[in-house]
Amino acid sequence: MSTPRLTMAERYEHARGLFEHGEYQAAAEALSALVDDSALEPPLHGTTELRLLLARSYYHSAQLTRAERVVRAILVDVPDEAYANLVLGRTLQRQGRHAEAKPHLAMAELLGGYAGTGRLPRDDEDDRRLGGGA
C-alpha cells in the first residue's frame, strides 16, 4: 500500500510550519525541493513568496551564500521586491559586506517603507521582520 502524495500546497504548509517552529535547516530542505519541483510543475501563480521563505530559512540557518544566491535570483525576476532587498542587505551585512549591503537596504526602505521614520532598520528590528530575534 503506498502513501498518498502530498500536494504542493500541503508541502508548502509543512515547510512553513517548520520555519515557524524555528527548524530552519529542515524548512530550507523542504522549500528547496519545492522550488525545484515548481520548475517542473508550474504553480498557479509566481514563486516569489516561496523563494523568499527559502532565502529566510537559509539566512536563519546561517547558509548565507545560499540565501544570497536565492534572493539575488528573486531580484532578477522582480527587481522592485522590497523585502528581497531587505533580506539581501541583511545577508550581506552578516557576511561583513556592509558597503554592498547599503544600496539594498536603502532600496528596501524606499520601496517597502522598512524604516517608517526615514532611517534604515536597526539589526534587532530587522531580526523581528525576518521572523527571528527577540
Secondary structure, DSSP 8 states (H G I E B T S, - for coil): -------HHHHHHHHHHHHHTT-HHHHHHHHHHHHHHHHHS--SS-SHHHHHHHHHHHHHTT-HHHHHHHHHHHHHH-TT-HHHHHHHHHHHHHTT-HHHHHHHHHHHHHHH-SSTTSS---HHHHHHHTT---
